[in-house]
Amino acid sequence: MATLPLFDPREVPVVAIDRNLPRPAAASLEPQAIAARFAGQHVWMPELRKEARFVEREPAHASVLIALVQRERLNVLLTLRPTHMNSHSGQIAFPGGKADPEDADAVATALREAQEEVGLEPKFVNVIGTLPIYTTGSAFIVTPVVALVKPGFRLQANAQEVADVFEVPLDFLMDPANHRHHLLDMGGEQRKWLSMPYMDGATERFIWGATAGMLRNFYRFLLD
């Protein structure tokens, strides 16, 4: 079972901000361009693949849905996990979860979990590709499934798994000037991670850890 972090990630020092890195071209953040990049088997190198393990448990396969909602500009659908969860409680995450034996593949897992967690019906979802597997420190072997989502859906959060559902503009998340590096010494071992805090009105959405790591890989994928 995953254990709760013994620190508040918001209070861990920021050691670098990537203001010096290039932003993806605006045209590359358009739905058709992203779909074409996946269809063309774009050659690229993911930056982050595996976190330092912080629990001892059997690895488990999982999928998440990086849902790109097609509004005036693309938004990314995210969830806030309840504080009572055994794994990654109180953190911001993509809809997703563990694979079931009945799931045909990683895409099926992501679609099923998104429907179970937030009520996103598959008929609104057009899967366009996957990102490389990302292994979390809690021993989840995660396949990020990327999809374009048509507006018109109605969400219904499962209160047992989701405390809140919200959207963050893709162009904010893909701007490296919003990518912050953190470093923490835990018992003589250094832990590093990214955060991408977003002000949603008066609410800070503190995106960090595995979610930020997968978004960073998506940034690398989209970069010209």
Residue frames as a rotation matrix with the C-alpha (Angstrom) as fourth column:
MET 1
0.579 0.815 0.000 0.00
0.815 -0.579 0.000 0.00
0.000 0.000 -1.000 0.00
ALA 2
-0.126 -0.608 0.784 1.29
0.523 -0.712 -0.469 3.46
0.843 0.350 0.408 -0.83
THR 3
-0.063 0.026 -0.998 2.08
0.967 -0.244 -0.067 5.70
-0.245 -0.969 -0.009 2.13
LEU 4
0.895 0.427 0.131 1.26
0.443 -0.883 -0.155 9.37
0.049 0.197 -0.979 2.41
PRO 5
0.066 -0.883 0.465 4.10
0.428 -0.396 -0.813 11.81
0.902 0.252 0.351 1.78
LEU 6
0.262 -0.059 -0.963 5.61
0.961 -0.077 0.266 13.12
-0.089 -0.995 0.036 5.00
PHE 7
-0.728 -0.497 -0.472 5.86
0.424 -0.868 0.259 16.63
-0.538 -0.012 0.843 3.61
ASP 8
0.523 0.813 -0.258 3.81
0.287 -0.453 -0.844 19.35
-0.803 0.367 -0.470 2.00
PRO 9
0.020 -0.593 0.805 5.09
0.979 0.177 0.106 19.59
-0.205 0.785 0.584 -1.60
ARG 10
0.728 0.314 0.609 4.09
0.477 -0.871 -0.121 23.26
0.493 0.379 -0.783 -1.70
GLU 11
0.938 -0.339 0.065 6.66
-0.269 -0.601 0.752 24.02
-0.216 -0.724 -0.656 0.98
VAL 12
0.403 -0.827 0.391 9.58
0.676 0.558 0.482 22.21
-0.617 0.070 0.784 -0.66
PRO 13
-0.006 -0.454 -0.891 12.07
-0.188 -0.875 0.447 24.69
-0.982 0.170 -0.080 -2.18
VAL 14
0.958 0.204 0.202 11.99
0.187 0.090 -0.978 25.41
-0.217 0.975 0.048 -5.89
VAL 15
0.164 -0.986 -0.042 15.53
0.335 0.016 0.942 24.94
-0.928 -0.169 0.333 -7.22
ALA 16
-0.901 -0.430 -0.055 14.91
0.102 -0.334 0.937 25.90
-0.421 0.839 0.345 -10.86
ILE 17
0.318 0.942 -0.102 12.26
0.054 -0.126 -0.991 27.21
-0.946 0.310 -0.091 -13.26
ASP 18
-0.253 -0.493 0.833 12.59
0.747 0.448 0.492 26.42
-0.615 0.746 0.255 -16.96
ARG 19
0.578 0.464 -0.671 12.14
0.035 -0.836 -0.548 29.94
-0.815 0.293 -0.500 -18.33
ASN 20
-0.236 -0.796 -0.557 15.09
-0.638 -0.306 0.707 29.33
-0.733 0.522 -0.436 -20.66
LEU 21
-0.673 -0.002 0.740 13.45
0.362 0.872 0.331 26.46
-0.645 0.490 -0.586 -22.55
PRO 22
-0.928 0.328 -0.175 11.47
-0.326 -0.493 0.807 27.01
0.178 0.806 0.564 -25.78
ARG 23
-0.235 0.933 0.274 7.69
-0.446 0.147 -0.883 26.88
-0.864 -0.329 0.381 -25.91
PRO 24
-0.457 0.189 0.869 5.95
0.716 0.657 0.233 24.67
-0.527 0.729 -0.436 -28.47
ALA 25
-0.988 0.141 0.062 4.70
-0.060 -0.725 0.686 26.67
0.142 0.674 0.725 -31.43
ALA 26
-0.474 0.875 0.097 1.06
-0.634 -0.262 -0.727 27.75
-0.611 -0.406 0.679 -31.06
ALA 27
0.068 0.506 -0.860 0.15
-0.960 0.268 0.082 25.80
0.272 0.820 0.504 -34.21
SER 28
-0.617 -0.386 -0.686 1.49
-0.261 0.922 -0.285 22.58
0.743 0.003 -0.670 -32.64
LEU 29
-0.940 0.322 0.112 -1.10
-0.054 0.185 -0.981 22.88
-0.337 -0.928 -0.157 -29.83
GLU 30
-0.235 0.881 -0.410 -4.03
-0.970 -0.237 0.047 22.69
-0.056 0.409 0.911 -32.24
PRO 31
0.329 0.450 0.830 -6.09
-0.520 0.820 -0.239 19.47
-0.788 -0.353 0.504 -32.20
GLN 32
0.986 0.084 -0.142 -5.31
-0.165 0.472 -0.866 18.51
-0.006 0.878 0.479 -35.80
ALA 33
0.287 -0.956 -0.061 -1.58
-0.714 -0.170 -0.680 19.08
0.639 0.239 -0.731 -35.31
ILE 34
-0.233 -0.337 0.912 -1.45
-0.907 0.414 -0.079 16.92
-0.351 -0.846 -0.402 -32.19
ALA 35
0.623 0.538 0.568 -3.41
-0.280 0.832 -0.480 14.12
-0.731 0.140 0.668 -33.89
ALA 36
0.897 -0.311 -0.313 -1.14
-0.287 0.128 -0.949 14.33
0.335 0.942 0.025 -36.94
ARG 37
-0.017 -0.958 0.288 1.96
-0.946 -0.078 -0.315 14.10
0.324 -0.278 -0.904 -34.79
PHE 38
-0.066 0.062 0.996 0.74
-0.596 0.798 -0.089 10.87
-0.800 -0.600 -0.015 -33.24
ALA 39
0.845 0.483 0.231 -0.37
-0.106 0.573 -0.813 9.51
-0.524 0.662 0.535 -36.62
GLY 40
0.757 -0.599 -0.261 3.01
-0.433 -0.161 -0.887 10.33
0.489 0.784 -0.382 -38.13
GLN 41
0.799 -0.441 -0.409 4.86
0.588 0.718 0.374 8.44
0.128 -0.539 0.832 -35.39
HIS 42
0.729 -0.482 0.485 6.85
-0.386 -0.876 -0.289 11.52
0.564 0.024 -0.825 -34.43
VAL 43
0.263 -0.745 -0.613 10.36
0.674 0.597 -0.436 10.61
0.691 -0.299 0.659 -33.23
TRP 44
0.356 -0.119 0.927 11.17
-0.532 -0.841 0.097 12.12
0.768 -0.528 -0.363 -29.84
MET 45
-0.448 -0.590 -0.672 12.78
0.309 0.603 -0.735 11.35
0.839 -0.537 -0.087 -26.49
PRO 46
0.702 0.712 -0.018 10.76
0.232 -0.205 0.951 11.33
0.673 -0.672 -0.310 -23.25
GLU 47
-0.046 -0.730 0.682 12.48
-0.530 -0.561 -0.636 13.12
0.847 -0.391 -0.361 -20.39
LEU 48
-0.458 -0.006 0.889 10.98
-0.876 0.172 -0.450 11.22
-0.150 -0.985 -0.084 -17.46
ARG 49
-0.211 0.346 -0.914 10.24
-0.458 0.791 0.405 7.51
0.863 0.505 -0.008 -17.29
LYS 50
0.248 0.196 -0.949 10.57
0.552 0.776 0.304 6.29
0.796 -0.600 0.084 -13.71
GLU 51
0.473 -0.033 0.881 10.36
-0.613 -0.730 0.302 7.78
0.633 -0.682 -0.365 -10.23
ALA 52
-0.717 -0.697 0.020 12.39
-0.434 0.424 -0.795 6.64
0.546 -0.579 -0.606 -7.24
ARG 53
-0.044 0.725 -0.687 10.42
0.312 0.663 0.680 3.94
0.949 -0.185 -0.255 -5.43
PHE 54
-0.609 -0.159 0.777 9.01
-0.609 -0.533 -0.587 5.03
0.508 -0.831 0.228 -2.07
VAL 55
0.306 0.642 0.703 6.86
-0.892 0.452 -0.026 1.99
-0.334 -0.619 0.711 -1.25
GLU 56
-0.868 -0.497 0.003 7.40
-0.475 0.830 0.293 -1.75
-0.148 0.252 -0.956 -1.34
ARG 57
0.123 0.921 0.369 4.55
-0.385 0.387 -0.838 -3.44
-0.915 -0.039 0.402 -3.17
GLU 58
-0.249 -0.124 0.961 3.92
0.693 0.671 0.266 -5.54
-0.677 0.732 -0.081 -6.24
PRO 59
-0.901 -0.067 -0.429 3.93
-0.218 -0.783 0.582 -3.39
-0.375 0.618 0.691 -9.40
ALA 60
-0.073 0.936 0.343 0.52
0.568 0.322 -0.757 -2.85
-0.820 0.140 -0.555 -10.97
HIS 61
-0.801 -0.136 0.583 -0.37
0.591 -0.337 0.733 -1.81
0.097 0.932 0.350 -14.51
ALA 62
0.011 0.782 -0.623 -2.56
0.559 -0.521 -0.645 1.27
-0.829 -0.341 -0.443 -14.87
SER 63
-0.411 -0.086 0.907 -3.69
0.848 -0.400 0.346 3.81
0.333 0.912 0.238 -17.45
VAL 64
-0.284 0.387 -0.877 -4.61
0.388 -0.790 -0.475 7.47
-0.877 -0.476 0.074 -17.32
LEU 65
0.270 0.450 0.851 -6.54
0.963 -0.143 -0.229 9.58
0.019 0.881 -0.472 -19.80
ILE 66
-0.688 -0.416 -0.595 -4.92
0.344 -0.908 0.237 12.83
-0.639 -0.042 0.768 -20.90
ALA 67
0.096 0.882 0.461 -8.21
0.960 0.040 -0.278 14.29
-0.264 0.469 -0.843 -22.08
LEU 68
-0.900 -0.402 -0.170 -7.78
0.316 -0.868 0.384 17.35
-0.302 0.292 0.908 -24.32
VAL 69
0.025 0.996 -0.090 -11.13
0.729 -0.080 -0.679 19.14
-0.684 -0.048 -0.728 -24.23
GLN 70
-0.613 -0.271 0.742 -11.81
0.780 -0.359 0.513 20.99
0.128 0.893 0.431 -27.49
ARG 71
0.434 0.649 -0.625 -12.96
0.674 -0.694 -0.253 24.41
-0.598 -0.312 -0.739 -26.37
GLU 72
0.983 -0.093 -0.157 -11.84
-0.167 -0.807 -0.567 27.77
-0.074 0.583 -0.809 -27.81
ARG 73
-0.040 -0.977 -0.209 -8.41
-0.864 0.139 -0.483 26.50
0.501 0.162 -0.850 -26.86
LEU 74
0.147 0.076 -0.986 -7.55
0.091 0.992 0.090 23.00
0.985 -0.103 0.139 -25.70
ASN 75
0.186 -0.061 0.981 -7.94
-0.951 -0.263 0.165 22.31
0.247 -0.963 -0.107 -22.00
VAL 76
-0.603 -0.402 -0.689 -6.68
-0.173 0.909 -0.380 19.33
0.779 -0.110 -0.617 -20.01
LEU 77
0.513 0.847 0.139 -9.22
-0.441 0.121 0.889 17.56
0.737 -0.517 0.436 -17.79
LEU 78
-0.627 -0.760 -0.171 -7.86
-0.145 0.330 -0.933 16.88
0.765 -0.560 -0.317 -14.30
THR 79
0.529 0.784 -0.325 -9.19
0.174 0.275 0.946 15.55
0.830 -0.557 0.009 -11.00
LEU 80
-0.277 -0.520 0.808 -8.49
-0.816 -0.317 -0.484 16.12
0.507 -0.793 -0.337 -7.33
ARG 81
-0.256 0.127 -0.958 -8.24
0.209 0.975 0.073 12.91
0.944 -0.182 -0.276 -5.35
PRO 82
0.743 0.587 0.322 -10.01
-0.205 -0.258 0.944 12.75
0.637 -0.768 -0.071 -1.96
THR 83
-0.038 -0.800 0.599 -7.89
-0.901 -0.231 -0.366 12.82
0.431 -0.554 -0.712 1.18
HIS 84
0.402 0.240 0.884 -9.16
-0.726 0.671 0.148 9.38
-0.558 -0.701 0.444 2.29
MET 85
0.844 -0.074 -0.531 -7.53
-0.383 0.610 -0.694 7.56
0.375 0.789 0.487 -0.67
ASN 86
0.801 -0.576 0.163 -4.80
0.274 0.594 0.756 5.03
-0.533 -0.561 0.634 0.12
SER 87
-0.120 -0.856 0.504 -2.66
0.919 0.096 0.383 6.09
-0.376 0.509 0.775 -2.85
HIS 88
-0.793 -0.331 0.512 -1.80
0.538 -0.774 0.334 9.68
0.286 0.540 0.791 -3.84
SER 89
0.164 0.915 -0.370 -4.55
0.986 -0.161 0.040 11.12
-0.023 -0.371 -0.928 -1.64
GLY 90
0.520 0.188 -0.833 -5.27
0.390 -0.920 0.036 14.81
-0.760 -0.344 -0.552 -2.01
GLN 91
-0.552 -0.813 -0.184 -3.25
0.129 -0.302 0.945 15.06
-0.824 0.498 0.272 -5.21
ILE 92
0.307 0.559 -0.770 -4.19
-0.720 -0.392 -0.572 16.26
-0.622 0.731 0.282 -8.68
ALA 93
-0.548 -0.426 0.720 -4.35
0.039 0.846 0.531 13.48
-0.835 0.319 -0.447 -11.22
PHE 94
-0.683 0.388 -0.619 -5.61
-0.684 -0.043 0.728 12.51
0.256 0.921 0.295 -14.64
PRO 95
0.485 0.811 0.326 -8.71
-0.838 0.538 -0.092 10.30
-0.251 -0.229 0.941 -14.68
GLY 96
0.089 -0.478 -0.874 -7.42
-0.588 0.683 -0.433 6.74
0.804 0.553 -0.221 -14.57
GLY 97
0.355 0.008 0.935 -6.51
-0.881 0.336 0.332 3.76
-0.312 -0.942 0.127 -12.48
LYS 98
-0.491 -0.619 0.613 -5.50
-0.483 0.779 0.399 0.11
-0.725 -0.101 -0.682 -12.33
ALA 99
-0.519 0.239 -0.821 -6.07
-0.746 0.343 0.571 -2.27
0.418 0.909 0.000 -15.20
ASP 100
0.186 0.636 0.749 -8.78
-0.743 0.590 -0.316 -4.89
-0.643 -0.498 0.582 -14.78
PRO 101
-0.601 -0.418 0.682 -8.38
0.024 0.843 0.538 -8.40
-0.799 0.339 -0.496 -16.22
GLU 102
0.229 0.807 0.544 -11.44
0.694 0.257 -0.673 -7.72
-0.683 0.531 -0.501 -18.42
ASP 103
0.503 -0.075 -0.861 -9.82
-0.378 -0.915 -0.141 -4.67
-0.777 0.397 -0.488 -20.08
ALA 104
0.942 -0.108 0.317 -8.78
0.326 0.518 -0.791 -5.39
-0.079 0.849 0.523 -23.65
ASP 105
0.042 -0.953 0.301 -5.77
0.822 -0.139 -0.553 -3.07
0.569 0.270 0.777 -23.47
ALA 106
-0.664 -0.411 -0.625 -4.38
0.716 -0.592 -0.371 0.10
-0.218 -0.693 0.687 -21.87
VAL 107
-0.882 0.400 0.249 -6.76
-0.205 -0.802 0.561 2.29
0.424 0.444 0.790 -23.88
ALA 108
-0.007 0.922 -0.388 -9.75
0.213 0.380 0.900 0.32
0.977 -0.076 -0.199 -22.62
THR 109
-0.157 -0.128 -0.979 -8.53
0.978 0.121 -0.172 0.79
0.141 -0.984 0.106 -19.06
ALA 110
-0.944 -0.269 -0.193 -8.24
0.295 -0.948 -0.121 4.56
-0.150 -0.171 0.974 -19.49
LEU 111
-0.621 0.771 0.139 -11.72
-0.302 -0.399 0.866 4.87
0.723 0.496 0.480 -21.04
ARG 112
0.111 0.670 -0.734 -13.35
0.540 0.579 0.611 2.67
0.834 -0.464 -0.298 -18.40
GLU 113
-0.351 -0.325 -0.878 -11.67
0.935 -0.174 -0.309 4.49
-0.052 -0.930 0.365 -15.53
ALA 114
-0.995 -0.005 0.104 -12.58
0.020 -0.989 0.148 7.93
0.102 0.149 0.983 -16.92
GLN 115
-0.259 0.966 -0.016 -16.21
-0.192 -0.035 0.981 6.90
0.947 0.257 0.194 -17.16
GLU 116
0.196 0.323 -0.926 -16.22
0.753 0.555 0.353 5.35
0.628 -0.767 -0.134 -13.68
GLU 117
-0.496 -0.521 -0.695 -14.41
0.860 -0.407 -0.309 8.25
-0.122 -0.750 0.650 -12.00
VAL 118
-0.795 0.088 -0.600 -15.92
-0.009 -0.991 -0.132 11.32
-0.606 -0.100 0.789 -13.66
GLY 119
0.146 0.957 0.249 -18.73
0.287 0.200 -0.937 10.05
-0.947 0.209 -0.245 -15.90
LEU 120
-0.219 -0.277 -0.936 -16.97
-0.767 -0.543 0.340 10.89
-0.603 0.793 -0.094 -19.18
GLU 121
0.623 0.562 0.544 -18.77
-0.104 0.749 -0.654 8.82
-0.775 0.351 0.525 -21.81
PRO 122
-0.276 -0.822 0.499 -16.55
0.408 0.370 0.835 7.17
-0.870 0.434 0.233 -24.46
LYS 123
0.340 0.473 0.813 -18.72
0.927 -0.021 -0.375 8.58
-0.160 0.881 -0.446 -27.28
PHE 124
0.992 -0.014 -0.129 -17.19
-0.021 -0.998 -0.052 12.02
-0.128 0.055 -0.990 -26.61
VAL 125
0.371 -0.923 0.101 -13.62
-0.397 -0.059 0.916 10.66
-0.839 -0.380 -0.388 -26.64
ASN 126
0.960 -0.188 -0.205 -11.38
-0.138 0.316 -0.939 10.23
0.242 0.930 0.277 -29.68
VAL 127
0.594 -0.791 0.145 -8.15
0.122 0.266 0.956 8.47
-0.795 -0.550 0.255 -28.67
ILE 128
0.912 -0.287 -0.293 -5.24
-0.387 -0.371 -0.844 9.70
0.133 0.883 -0.450 -30.82
GLY 129
0.209 -0.888 -0.410 -2.26
-0.141 0.387 -0.911 7.97
0.968 0.249 -0.044 -29.23
THR 130
0.921 -0.021 -0.389 -0.26
0.378 0.286 0.880 7.03
0.092 -0.958 0.272 -26.16
LEU 131
0.483 -0.816 0.317 2.84
-0.772 -0.568 -0.285 8.37
0.412 -0.107 -0.905 -24.45
PRO 132
-0.290 -0.675 -0.678 5.65
-0.201 0.736 -0.647 6.17
0.936 -0.052 -0.349 -23.10
ILE 133
0.506 0.439 -0.742 5.02
0.537 0.513 0.670 4.19
0.675 -0.738 0.024 -19.95
TYR 134
-0.131 -0.452 0.882 5.66
-0.533 -0.718 -0.447 6.15
0.836 -0.529 -0.147 -16.75
THR 135
0.058 0.076 -0.995 6.47
0.602 0.792 0.095 4.20
0.796 -0.605 0.001 -13.56
THR 136
0.511 0.238 0.826 5.48
-0.381 -0.799 0.466 5.97
0.771 -0.553 -0.317 -10.35
GLY 137
-0.552 -0.743 0.378 7.22
-0.627 0.072 -0.775 5.79
0.549 -0.665 -0.506 -6.99
SER 138
-0.134 0.604 0.786 4.18
-0.846 0.344 -0.408 3.89
-0.516 -0.719 0.465 -5.72
ALA 139
-0.764 -0.394 0.511 4.92
-0.145 0.877 0.458 1.11
-0.628 0.276 -0.727 -8.25
PHE 140
0.464 0.868 0.178 2.20
0.124 0.136 -0.983 1.83
-0.877 0.478 -0.044 -10.80
ILE 141
-0.709 -0.615 0.344 3.26
0.384 0.072 0.921 1.16
-0.591 0.785 0.185 -14.40
VAL 142
0.120 0.864 -0.489 1.18
0.167 -0.504 -0.848 3.81
-0.979 0.020 -0.205 -16.13
THR 143
-0.562 -0.151 0.813 0.26
0.823 -0.003 0.569 4.16
-0.084 0.989 0.126 -19.81
PRO 144
-0.426 0.431 -0.796 -0.82
-0.042 -0.887 -0.459 7.74
-0.904 -0.162 0.396 -20.58
VAL 145
-0.318 0.464 0.827 -3.58
0.925 0.344 0.163 7.65
-0.209 0.816 -0.538 -23.22
VAL 146
-0.804 -0.033 -0.593 -4.08
-0.015 -0.997 0.077 10.92
-0.594 0.071 0.801 -25.11
ALA 147
-0.337 0.781 0.526 -7.50
0.935 0.342 0.091 11.81
-0.108 0.522 -0.846 -26.50
LEU 148
-0.941 0.238 0.241 -9.42
-0.159 -0.939 0.306 14.71
0.299 0.249 0.921 -28.01
VAL 149
-0.608 0.748 -0.264 -12.74
0.719 0.379 -0.583 15.25
-0.337 -0.545 -0.768 -26.22
LYS 150
-0.512 0.532 0.674 -15.76
0.407 -0.541 0.736 16.88
0.756 0.651 0.061 -27.84
PRO 151
-0.925 0.279 0.256 -17.67
-0.376 -0.582 -0.721 19.41
-0.052 -0.763 0.644 -25.69
GLY 152
-0.123 0.967 -0.225 -21.22
-0.726 0.067 0.684 18.58
0.677 0.248 0.693 -24.67
PHE 153
-0.313 -0.050 -0.948 -20.39
0.389 0.904 -0.176 15.90
0.867 -0.424 -0.264 -22.09
ARG 154
0.487 0.431 0.760 -21.80
-0.602 -0.464 0.650 16.01
0.633 -0.773 0.034 -18.58
LEU 155
-0.495 -0.779 -0.386 -19.52
-0.159 0.518 -0.841 14.91
0.855 -0.354 -0.380 -15.79
GLN 156
0.733 0.616 0.289 -20.56
-0.447 0.115 0.887 13.15
0.513 -0.779 0.360 -12.60
ALA 157
-0.288 -0.949 0.128 -17.68
-0.711 0.122 -0.693 12.66
0.642 -0.291 -0.709 -10.18
ASN 158
0.426 0.267 -0.864 -17.54
0.315 0.852 0.418 9.44
0.848 -0.451 0.279 -8.16
ALA 159
0.655 -0.098 0.749 -17.19
-0.576 -0.707 0.411 10.88
0.489 -0.701 -0.520 -4.65
GLN 160
0.921 -0.335 0.200 -15.27
0.097 0.693 0.714 7.80
-0.378 -0.638 0.671 -3.48
GLU 161
0.265 -0.853 0.450 -12.49
0.921 0.362 0.144 8.52
-0.286 0.377 0.881 -5.98
VAL 162
-0.439 -0.357 0.824 -12.77
0.694 -0.718 0.059 12.17
0.571 0.598 0.563 -7.01
ALA 163
-0.255 0.295 -0.921 -13.18
0.784 -0.495 -0.375 15.29
-0.567 -0.817 -0.106 -4.85
ASP 164
0.314 0.307 -0.898 -13.22
-0.223 -0.896 -0.384 17.76
-0.923 0.321 -0.213 -7.76
VAL 165
0.075 -0.264 0.962 -12.97
0.925 0.379 0.032 17.90
-0.373 0.887 0.272 -11.56
PHE 166
0.561 0.042 -0.827 -11.59
-0.065 -0.993 -0.095 20.90
-0.825 0.107 -0.554 -13.43
GLU 167
0.709 -0.325 0.626 -9.79
0.700 0.216 -0.681 21.99
0.086 0.921 0.381 -16.60
VAL 168
0.263 -0.721 -0.642 -6.43
0.112 -0.638 0.762 23.71
-0.958 -0.272 -0.087 -17.13
PRO 169
0.841 0.054 -0.539 -5.42
-0.491 -0.341 -0.801 25.32
-0.227 0.938 -0.261 -20.46
LEU 170
0.783 -0.557 0.276 -3.00
0.606 0.783 -0.138 23.14
-0.139 0.275 0.951 -22.40
ASP 171
0.463 -0.653 0.598 -0.90
0.289 -0.527 -0.799 26.14
0.838 0.543 -0.056 -23.43
PHE 172
0.591 -0.252 0.766 -0.27
-0.763 -0.485 0.428 26.94
0.264 -0.837 -0.479 -19.75
LEU 173
0.780 -0.236 0.580 0.87
-0.191 0.792 0.579 23.39
-0.596 -0.563 0.573 -19.02
MET 174
0.662 -0.529 0.531 3.06
0.749 0.497 -0.439 23.25
-0.032 0.688 0.725 -22.13
ASP 175
0.681 -0.461 0.569 4.85
-0.219 -0.870 -0.442 26.53
0.698 0.177 -0.693 -21.30
PRO 176
0.181 -0.665 -0.724 8.15
0.698 0.606 -0.382 25.54
0.693 -0.437 0.574 -19.61
ALA 177
-0.577 -0.337 0.744 8.20
-0.192 -0.830 -0.524 28.89
0.794 -0.445 0.414 -17.78
ASN 178
0.287 0.755 0.589 5.49
-0.868 -0.055 0.493 27.26
0.405 -0.653 0.640 -15.61
HIS 179
0.694 -0.129 -0.708 7.58
0.185 0.983 0.002 24.14
0.696 -0.133 0.706 -14.91
ARG 180
0.394 -0.511 0.764 9.24
-0.856 -0.507 0.103 24.29
0.335 -0.695 -0.637 -11.50
HIS 181
0.099 -0.481 -0.871 11.85
0.069 0.877 -0.476 21.82
0.993 -0.013 0.120 -10.18
HIS 182
0.664 0.148 0.733 11.81
-0.704 -0.209 0.679 20.77
0.253 -0.967 -0.034 -6.54
LEU 183
-0.116 -0.750 -0.651 14.44
-0.081 0.661 -0.746 18.95
0.990 -0.033 -0.137 -4.51
LEU 184
0.589 0.353 0.727 14.00
-0.755 -0.080 0.650 17.33
0.288 -0.932 0.219 -1.10
ASP 185
-0.567 -0.773 -0.285 16.39
-0.508 0.600 -0.618 15.28
0.649 -0.205 -0.733 1.05
MET 186
0.564 0.779 0.274 14.49
-0.755 0.352 0.553 12.38
0.334 -0.518 0.787 2.63
GLY 187
0.853 -0.238 0.464 16.61
-0.174 0.710 0.683 10.31
-0.492 -0.663 0.564 4.98
GLY 188
-0.117 -0.993 0.000 19.77
-0.195 0.022 0.981 10.95
-0.974 0.114 -0.196 2.98
GLU 189
-0.473 0.031 0.880 18.08
0.791 0.455 0.409 10.24
-0.387 0.890 -0.240 -0.36
GLN 190
-0.777 0.144 -0.613 17.23
-0.258 -0.961 0.101 13.08
-0.574 0.237 0.783 -2.70
ARG 191
-0.097 0.811 0.577 13.77
0.825 0.390 -0.409 13.24
-0.556 0.437 -0.707 -4.25
LYS 192
-0.887 -0.163 -0.432 13.23
-0.104 -0.841 0.531 15.40
-0.450 0.516 0.729 -7.32
TRP 193
-0.200 0.834 0.515 9.99
0.902 0.362 -0.236 16.32
-0.383 0.417 -0.824 -9.02
LEU 194
-0.875 0.023 0.483 8.24
0.273 -0.801 0.532 18.95
0.399 0.598 0.695 -11.11
SER 195
-0.251 0.883 -0.397 5.31
0.680 -0.131 -0.721 21.17
-0.689 -0.451 -0.567 -10.25
MET 196
-0.799 0.134 0.587 3.05
0.429 -0.557 0.711 23.34
0.422 0.820 0.387 -12.43
PRO 197
-0.528 0.630 -0.569 0.88
0.602 -0.195 -0.775 25.41
-0.599 -0.752 -0.276 -10.05
TYR 198
-0.699 0.402 0.591 -2.12
0.437 -0.414 0.799 26.97
0.566 0.817 0.113 -11.77
MET 199
-0.862 0.445 -0.242 -4.39
-0.045 -0.542 -0.839 29.66
-0.504 -0.713 0.487 -10.34
ASP 200
-0.611 0.772 0.176 -7.98
0.610 0.317 0.726 28.67
0.504 0.551 -0.665 -11.12
GLY 201
0.520 0.676 0.522 -9.67
0.156 -0.676 0.720 31.86
0.840 -0.293 -0.457 -10.00
ALA 202
0.384 -0.348 0.855 -8.84
-0.859 -0.475 0.192 32.07
0.339 -0.808 -0.481 -6.30
THR 203
0.862 -0.006 0.507 -7.95
-0.242 0.873 0.423 28.35
-0.445 -0.487 0.751 -6.10
GLU 204
-0.085 -0.934 -0.347 -4.41
-0.978 0.012 0.207 27.11
-0.189 0.357 -0.915 -6.56
ARG 205
0.963 0.266 -0.054 -4.28
-0.270 0.925 -0.268 23.84
-0.021 0.272 0.962 -8.48
PHE 206
0.169 -0.970 0.178 -0.94
-0.879 -0.066 0.472 22.40
-0.446 -0.236 -0.864 -7.36
ILE 207
0.960 0.115 -0.257 -0.05
-0.250 0.768 -0.590 19.95
0.130 0.630 0.765 -10.13
TRP 208
0.090 -0.972 0.215 3.05
-0.992 -0.070 0.102 17.95
-0.084 -0.223 -0.971 -9.22
GLY 209
-0.145 -0.250 0.957 4.66
-0.448 0.879 0.161 14.53
-0.882 -0.405 -0.240 -9.10
ALA 210
-0.537 -0.091 0.839 3.62
0.478 0.786 0.392 11.88
-0.695 0.612 -0.378 -11.62
THR 211
0.552 0.804 0.222 0.95
0.680 -0.281 -0.677 14.08
-0.482 0.525 -0.702 -13.22
ALA 212
0.693 -0.382 -0.611 3.48
-0.448 -0.893 0.049 16.85
-0.564 0.240 -0.790 -13.83
GLY 213
-0.351 -0.883 0.311 6.02
-0.292 0.419 0.860 14.28
-0.890 0.211 -0.405 -15.03
MET 214
-0.195 0.355 0.914 3.67
0.788 0.612 -0.069 12.93
-0.584 0.707 -0.399 -17.70
LEU 215
0.865 0.481 -0.143 2.77
0.335 -0.766 -0.549 16.47
-0.374 0.426 -0.824 -18.75
ARG 216
0.244 -0.865 -0.439 6.48
-0.542 -0.497 0.678 17.23
-0.804 0.073 -0.590 -19.09
ASN 217
-0.563 -0.408 0.719 6.83
0.286 0.719 0.633 14.27
-0.775 0.562 -0.288 -21.45
PHE 218
0.369 0.771 0.518 3.87
0.843 -0.043 -0.537 15.58
-0.392 0.635 -0.666 -23.42
TYR 219
0.735 -0.225 -0.640 5.67
-0.247 -0.967 0.058 18.94
-0.632 0.115 -0.767 -23.67
ARG 220
-0.346 -0.938 0.040 8.71
-0.366 0.174 0.914 17.15
-0.864 0.301 -0.403 -25.11
PHE 221
-0.298 0.322 0.898 6.48
0.710 0.704 -0.017 15.30
-0.638 0.633 -0.439 -27.56
LEU 222
0.667 0.719 0.194 4.91
0.683 -0.487 -0.544 18.53
-0.297 0.495 -0.816 -28.83
LEU 223
0.357 -0.592 -0.723 8.10
-0.130 -0.798 0.589 20.58
-0.925 -0.117 -0.362 -28.99
ASP 224
0.986 -0.023 -0.165 9.28
-0.165 -0.015 -0.986 21.38
0.020 1.000 -0.018 -32.54
